[in-house]
Amino acid sequence: MRGEDMARVFRKRMLRIHPQLIRLVFFVLWHGTRGRIPASRGSWKAYAFPITADGTKLTQEHVYRYRMSSLDAFTRNTGRYAKADAA
């Protein structure tokens, strides 16, 4: 799922922020709290450059079919964890 899709699911506005601003915020917060907020060096990159995964190679080479789309997996409340949410 992309950021636009997640914003649409949560009915929120998506705000694009430059990676250097994220880096600056992490720097200020880490030094402002004197390291009480545990964050490893370079962890800002996970927010600035999220990992994208594409399953086309898996579907083409191994003829694999997914049970549901990424949007359904993100929004539907089914499967083994559905019972934990209901409790």
C-alpha positions, 0 to 999 in steps of 0.5 A, spaced: 500 500 500 502 506 498 501 513 503 495 515 498 492 509 499 493 509 507 490 516 507 484 514 503 482 508 508 483 513 514 480 519 511 485 523 512 489 528 508 496 526 506 502 531 507 508 530 503 514 532 507 521 533 505 526 528 508 531 533 510 525 536 515 524 529 518 531 528 519 531 535 522 525 533 527 528 527 529 535 530 531 531 536 535 527 531 538 532 526 540 537 531 543 531 535 546 530 529 550 537 527 551 536 520 548 530 518 552 526 517 546 530 510 543 531 511 536 537 508 532 542 512 528 538 513 521 531 511 523 529 517 520 530 514 513 524 509 515 519 514 515 522 518 509 523 512 504 518 507 506 520 500 503 516 498 497 515 491 496 512 488 489 510 481 488 510 480 481 516 476 481 513 471 485 506 471 481 510 470 475 515 465 477 512 461 482 504 462 479 502 464 486 496 467 487 494 472 493 488 471 497 486 478 498 489 485 495 493 489 500 488 494 501 483 488 503 489 485 508 489 492 511 482 494 511 478 487 512 477 484 519 478 477 518 482 471 519 486 469 526 487 476 529 479 478 528 477 474 534 483 478 538 480 485 536 473 483 538 475 481 545 
